Each structure stands twice: as structure tokens, then as C-alpha cells.
Amino acid sequence: MSVAPKRPKGPPLNAMRAFEAAARHVSFVAAAEELNVTPGAISQHIKTLESWAGTPLFRRNAQGIALTKAGASLEASFTSAFDGLADATRALRNLKPKADFHIAALPSVAQLWLPKRLSRVRVHFPEVNFSVTAVEHPPSLSRELFDLAIFIGDPDGTDTQIPICADEIVPVCAPELLERRDALDTMVLLHDQTWADDWTIWSEATGVTLKESRNGPQFSLYSLAVEEAKAGAGVLMGHLCLIEDALANNSLRPASEHSCLSGRFLFYQIPDASRQRTETQQVLSLLS
């Protein structure tokens, strides 16, 4: 008679993945965003893991969460394990006969800066499938299957972040608004929600006073705000690295002679050398 005893089971993989992300970010919200689930789902996964382990892994309070001593003792091993799983997944993906090259980009970069540059790359690598995903925050390139990220943000000083150019800003509008010779502080100000402080940064840096710098239409996508500015809806804070084509074809023109640096940079983020595709450095050269 054969014996088939019930074997002990570990906790669900998704619960362990949720714990690792929450421990790394020290945030259920950030972990949820990374894993594309709700914070409630992360919380439930953590409870499942705590129930299986028989001990709390996080302390919850009004200010957020913190790892317990037990949770902190697991963080390094869980991170190493999921990094290893990501590397194995990446190696499996790279066995495909036709290579995939995945780019993550800020939506405004994906829509306004990347397309014409990526067309040059595709001509040089016809055998590679280039995919672009627009996301609000840079992904973890050691964990997710992205080969390159392109964002506008603060420099972090790491070797894997490569600055492309400083983020220079100046008010811009349709040519017909300039022809009316309205004063800047009487025009409708258009606002991008991602960079809600643009007008304040520019006003303080240039010394140009604006009566109501936070009033005006709000847009969740910078590309939408650009199209509204082209249509004459108002004046927008132009990020020069993103509106170079609009300035070149005269659909937008500077509404002030004063520009300033926002303190941010347009940059590439690449994986560690051991995780880079063979095409990565050539792709960067062709994009630049």
C-alpha cells in the first residue's frame, strides 16, 4: 500500500512577495503601487503571513508602519530571494528567439520626448521588440522586467542614473496669445498635476510676481496641457526638454524672456551591469 502523507506547506508566494515589497518600501501604499494591487490587498497578505508565522511582522500606527524585530530579521533574505527570482525570470525571458526590450517612462516623456528617438533605435535593431510602458514612478530595475527607465526627477548620485539634461522651464503659449500682448499675470495659467509647483518655482527663481499662481485649469497629463496651450487655452509652464518640437514648429512660443532650472533632471535609469541587455549601451547612445 502506497503512503502519500500530507506534506507541510509554506505560506502563499503572493503573501511573501507583498511582505518583501512592504518591508523594502516601509509602506503598504508603495508596495501596492509596485505590485499593482490595493493597499488593502497588501495588508491582507501581510496578515496571512503573520498568521502563518505566528508573530507580527509590522507595527501599525497612525503615522504608518514599521518592521518589528522579527520582520526586520527577514527583510534581507526575502529581498535576496526575490532578486534571485527576478534574475532567473529575466534569464528565461532572454532565451526568446526575438528579444524584448522594455522601457518604462514618465507619461510626458513617453508621449513627447521618446517617440522620434525610439524610431531611430528601432531602425538600428529591427530584430528587437521595443515596448514602452508609461508609469508615474520609476520601477525597480532589479525586480521588474524593465531594461531602461526614463524619467524627470531629482538626481540620486548613483552610477545607474545617467543625466540627459537639466530641466529648464519657461512659460509658453500659442502665438496668438502673444500677439494680443496681454500681461503674463492676466493670462489663464495652465497647470500640470505632476509638477504642481512649477509656477511657484519659476516665480521665485525669476522674481516675476504672479497674482494667482495656483489658479487655473488642472491636467493629469502634461501632454494634454501642452495641447490645450497650443489651442490657446492659456499659458503653460513649458519644460524645454519636452516641448522642443512645439517650439521648433512655432505652435508654442515663450511667453517670457526669463527661464530657470527646476532643480530636476531628465535622466536614464539602467539596471546594474550584470542585469543589462547586450543592446543597452547602444540603445542609450542612439537615444541621446
C-alpha positions as CSV (number, residue, x, y, z in Angstrom):
1,M,0.0,0.0,0.0
2,S,1.5,3.3,-1.0
3,V,1.7,6.1,1.5
4,A,1.0,9.7,0.5
5,P,1.3,11.8,3.6
6,K,0.2,15.4,3.6
7,R,3.4,17.5,3.2
8,P,3.9,20.7,5.1
9,K,3.1,23.8,3.0
10,G,4.8,27.2,3.1
11,P,2.8,30.5,3.0
12,P,1.4,31.7,-0.3
13,L,4.0,33.2,-2.7
14,N,1.9,36.3,-3.2
15,A,1.9,36.9,0.6
16,M,5.7,36.6,0.7
17,R,6.0,39.0,-2.3
18,A,3.8,41.5,-0.5
19,F,5.9,41.3,2.6
20,E,9.1,41.9,0.8
21,A,7.8,44.9,-1.1
22,A,6.2,46.4,2.0
23,A,9.4,45.8,4.0
24,R,11.6,47.4,1.3
25,H,9.4,50.5,1.0
26,V,8.3,50.5,4.7
27,S,4.9,51.3,3.2
28,F,1.8,49.3,2.3
29,V,0.8,52.0,-0.2
30,A,4.1,52.0,-2.1
31,A,4.1,48.2,-2.1
32,A,0.6,48.1,-3.5
33,E,1.6,50.5,-6.3
34,E,4.7,48.4,-7.2
35,L,2.7,45.2,-7.3
36,N,-0.4,46.7,-8.9
37,V,-2.8,45.8,-6.2
38,T,-4.7,47.8,-3.5
39,P,-3.1,48.7,-0.1
40,G,-5.9,46.6,1.4
41,A,-4.7,43.6,-0.5
42,I,-1.2,44.1,0.8
43,S,-2.5,44.4,4.3
44,Q,-4.4,41.1,4.0
45,H,-1.4,39.3,2.5
46,I,0.7,40.5,5.5
47,K,-1.9,39.3,7.9
48,T,-1.9,35.9,6.2
49,L,1.9,35.7,6.6
50,E,1.8,36.9,10.2
51,S,-0.8,34.2,10.9
52,W,1.3,31.6,9.3
53,A,4.4,32.7,11.2
54,G,2.5,33.2,14.5
55,T,4.1,36.6,15.1
56,P,3.6,40.2,14.0
57,L,6.0,41.4,11.2
58,F,4.9,45.1,11.2
59,R,3.7,47.6,13.8
60,R,0.8,49.7,12.6
61,N,0.2,53.2,13.9
62,A,-1.4,56.5,12.9
63,Q,1.9,57.5,11.3
64,G,2.2,54.4,9.1
65,I,4.0,51.1,9.6
66,A,7.4,49.9,10.9
67,L,9.0,46.5,10.9
68,T,9.1,44.5,14.1
69,K,12.3,42.9,15.2
70,A,11.0,39.6,13.6
71,G,10.1,41.4,10.4
72,A,13.4,43.2,10.2
73,S,15.3,39.9,10.6
74,L,13.6,38.6,7.4
75,E,14.0,41.6,5.2
76,A,17.5,40.9,3.7
77,S,16.8,37.2,3.0
78,F,13.4,37.9,1.4
79,T,14.9,40.7,-0.8
80,S,17.8,38.5,-1.9
81,A,15.4,35.6,-2.7
82,F,13.1,37.8,-4.9
83,D,16.1,39.5,-6.5
84,G,17.2,36.0,-7.4
85,L,13.8,35.1,-8.7
86,A,13.8,38.2,-10.9
87,D,17.2,37.4,-12.3
88,A,16.0,33.8,-13.1
89,T,12.9,35.3,-14.8
90,R,15.0,37.7,-16.8
91,A,17.3,34.9,-17.9
92,L,14.3,32.8,-19.0
93,R,12.9,35.8,-21.0
94,N,16.3,36.3,-22.7
95,L,16.0,32.8,-24.2
96,K,13.4,34.1,-26.6
97,P,14.5,34.0,-30.2
98,K,13.3,37.5,-30.8
99,A,14.5,39.8,-28.0
100,D,12.2,42.0,-25.9
101,F,13.4,45.4,-24.7
102,H,11.1,47.0,-22.2
103,I,11.2,50.8,-21.4
104,A,9.4,52.4,-18.5
105,A,8.9,56.2,-18.9
106,L,7.1,59.1,-17.3
107,P,3.9,59.6,-19.3
108,S,5.0,63.0,-20.6
109,V,8.4,61.6,-21.6
110,A,6.8,58.6,-23.3
111,Q,4.5,60.9,-25.3
112,L,6.6,63.9,-26.0
113,W,10.3,63.1,-25.9
114,L,10.7,59.4,-26.7
115,P,8.8,58.6,-29.9
116,K,11.1,60.2,-32.5
117,R,14.2,59.0,-30.7
118,L,12.9,55.4,-30.4
119,S,12.2,55.3,-34.1
120,R,16.0,55.7,-34.7
121,V,16.6,52.8,-32.3
122,R,14.1,50.5,-34.0
123,V,15.8,51.1,-37.4
124,H,19.1,50.0,-35.8
125,F,17.7,47.0,-34.1
126,P,14.9,45.6,-36.3
127,E,15.2,42.2,-34.6
128,V,14.3,43.6,-31.2
129,N,10.7,44.2,-29.9
130,F,10.8,47.6,-28.1
131,S,7.9,48.2,-25.7
132,V,7.1,51.3,-23.8
133,T,5.1,51.5,-20.5
134,A,4.1,54.9,-19.2
135,V,4.2,54.9,-15.4
136,E,4.3,57.7,-12.8
137,H,7.2,56.5,-10.7
138,P,10.5,54.8,-11.7
139,P,10.2,51.0,-11.3
140,S,12.8,48.8,-9.5
141,L,15.0,47.6,-12.3
142,S,16.4,44.9,-10.1
143,R,13.0,43.5,-9.7
144,E,10.8,44.3,-12.6
145,L,11.4,43.2,-16.2
146,F,12.3,46.7,-17.5
147,D,15.6,47.2,-19.3
148,L,15.6,51.0,-19.1
149,A,13.6,53.8,-17.4
150,I,13.4,57.4,-18.5
151,F,12.1,60.0,-16.0
152,I,12.3,63.6,-14.8
153,G,13.3,63.8,-11.2
154,D,15.9,64.6,-8.6
155,P,19.4,63.2,-9.1
156,D,20.4,60.4,-6.7
157,G,24.1,60.2,-7.4
158,T,24.1,56.5,-8.3
159,D,26.1,55.0,-11.2
160,T,22.9,53.6,-12.7
161,Q,21.3,57.0,-13.1
162,I,22.5,58.9,-16.2
163,P,21.5,62.6,-16.5
164,I,20.4,63.6,-20.0
165,C,19.8,67.3,-19.4
166,A,18.7,69.7,-16.7
167,D,15.0,70.5,-16.5
168,E,14.7,74.1,-17.7
169,I,11.3,75.7,-17.5
170,V,9.7,78.8,-19.1
171,P,6.1,79.9,-19.7
172,V,4.8,79.1,-23.2
173,C,1.6,79.8,-25.1
174,A,0.1,79.8,-28.5
175,P,1.5,82.6,-30.8
176,E,-2.0,84.3,-31.0
177,L,-1.9,85.0,-27.2
178,L,1.4,86.8,-27.6
179,E,0.0,88.9,-30.4
180,R,-2.6,90.3,-28.0
181,R,0.2,91.5,-25.8
182,D,-1.6,90.5,-22.6
183,A,0.5,90.7,-19.5
184,L,1.5,87.3,-18.2
185,D,-0.3,87.8,-14.8
186,T,-3.6,88.4,-16.7
187,M,-3.4,85.2,-18.7
188,V,-5.1,81.9,-17.7
189,L,-2.4,79.7,-16.1
190,L,-2.5,76.1,-17.1
191,H,-1.2,73.5,-14.5
192,D,0.1,70.0,-14.8
193,Q,-0.7,68.0,-11.6
194,T,2.6,66.1,-11.6
195,W,4.5,69.4,-11.3
196,A,2.0,71.4,-9.3
197,D,4.7,73.7,-8.0
198,D,6.1,74.8,-11.5
199,W,4.7,78.3,-11.4
200,T,5.8,78.9,-7.8
201,I,9.3,77.6,-8.6
202,W,9.6,79.8,-11.7
203,S,8.1,82.9,-10.0
204,E,10.5,82.7,-7.1
205,A,13.6,82.0,-9.2
206,T,12.9,84.8,-11.7
207,G,11.4,87.4,-9.4
208,V,8.3,87.7,-11.6
209,T,5.3,88.2,-9.5
210,L,2.1,86.3,-10.3
211,K,-1.1,87.3,-8.6
212,E,-2.7,83.9,-8.5
213,S,-0.1,81.3,-9.4
214,R,-2.1,78.3,-8.3
215,N,-5.4,79.1,-10.0
216,G,-6.3,77.8,-13.4
217,P,-7.2,74.6,-15.2
218,Q,-5.5,71.4,-14.0
219,F,-4.4,68.5,-16.2
220,S,-3.4,65.0,-15.1
221,L,-1.3,64.5,-18.2
222,Y,1.3,67.0,-19.3
223,S,0.7,66.2,-23.0
224,L,-2.9,67.3,-22.6
225,A,-1.8,70.6,-21.0
226,V,0.5,71.1,-24.0
227,E,-2.3,70.5,-26.5
228,E,-4.5,73.0,-24.6
229,A,-1.7,75.6,-24.6
230,K,-1.4,75.1,-28.4
231,A,-5.1,75.6,-28.7
232,G,-4.9,79.0,-27.0
233,A,-6.5,78.0,-23.7
234,G,-3.8,79.7,-21.6
235,V,-0.1,79.8,-20.7
236,L,1.7,76.7,-19.6
237,M,5.0,76.2,-17.8
238,G,7.0,74.6,-20.5
239,H,9.6,72.0,-19.8
240,L,12.0,72.7,-22.6
241,C,13.2,69.1,-23.0
242,L,9.6,68.0,-23.6
243,I,8.3,70.8,-25.9
244,E,11.3,71.1,-28.3
245,D,9.1,70.1,-31.3
246,A,6.3,72.6,-30.4
247,L,8.8,75.4,-30.2
248,A,10.5,74.4,-33.4
249,N,7.3,74.4,-35.4
250,N,6.1,77.6,-33.7
251,S,2.9,76.0,-32.3
252,L,4.2,77.3,-28.9
253,R,6.3,80.3,-28.1
254,P,7.9,81.6,-24.9
255,A,5.7,84.0,-23.0
256,S,8.6,85.4,-21.0
257,E,12.2,86.1,-21.6
258,H,13.0,84.6,-18.2
259,S,13.6,80.8,-17.8
260,C,15.0,78.9,-14.8
261,L,16.1,75.5,-13.7
262,S,13.6,73.5,-11.7
263,G,16.3,71.5,-9.9
264,R,15.2,68.3,-11.6
265,F,16.8,66.4,-14.5
266,L,15.7,64.3,-17.4
267,F,17.6,61.0,-16.8
268,Y,18.1,57.4,-17.8
269,Q,17.9,54.7,-15.1
270,I,19.6,51.5,-16.1
271,P,20.0,48.1,-14.3
272,D,23.2,47.0,-12.7
273,A,25.8,45.9,-15.3
274,S,25.0,42.2,-14.6
275,R,21.4,42.7,-15.4
276,Q,21.8,44.8,-18.6
277,R,20.8,43.6,-22.0
278,T,23.6,43.4,-24.6
279,E,21.9,46.2,-26.5
280,T,21.6,48.6,-23.6
281,Q,24.6,50.8,-24.1
282,Q,23.9,51.1,-27.9
283,V,20.3,52.0,-27.2
284,L,21.4,54.8,-24.9
285,S,23.8,56.1,-27.5
286,L,21.1,56.1,-30.2
287,L,18.5,57.8,-27.9
288,S,20.9,60.6,-26.9
